[in-house]
Amino acid sequence: MRLSSEEWKTSTKREAFVGMEFELEKLLHTASEERRAQHQKELDGFRNLFARFLKAKSTIEWSKIEPLPSDAIIPYNK
């Protein structure tokens, strides 16, 4: 069964989030007991930020992208 483009994007984002969560948990277990609560709070903030990033839709309107004018790129030797 082939996934649609949107299903593939959703699946990829989910895998990225799960993988990131796994790595953050491993990282958290390297912290000392005294600092673990503070690190947990910081990592929770990062998780929330990363989740918001993954939920954001692309805002680029590709149909409005135009080619550069021919004189836009100047060689270094000039």
Buried (B, 14 or more C-beta within 10 A) or exposed (E): EEEEEEEEEEEEBEEEBEEBBEEBEEEEEEBEEEEEEEBBEEBEEEBEEBBEEBEEEEEEEEEEEEEEEEEEEEEEEE
